[in-house]
Amino acid sequence: MDYVSALVPPVVMAVLFTAVIVTMVKSQGGANKAKEDAVVDAALASAEHARQAGQDRPVS
């Protein structure tokens, strides 16, 4: 029975790793892709605007 207790953790980890990879692959694209892209674009635009606004301020 020692071999069973030695094999259980790697098998469980392999199953969980496979589930994570499958979930990641399934969540790519699809109906939410446009929403996710819009959120990223808004965040990048906001960061760019903040960076440009910081450059426009006079140095004291």
PyMOL commands that set and color helices and strands:
alter all, ss='L'
color gray80, all
select helices_A, chain A and resi 2-27+33-56
alter helices_A, ss='H'
color red, helices_A
deselect
rebuild
show_as cartoon
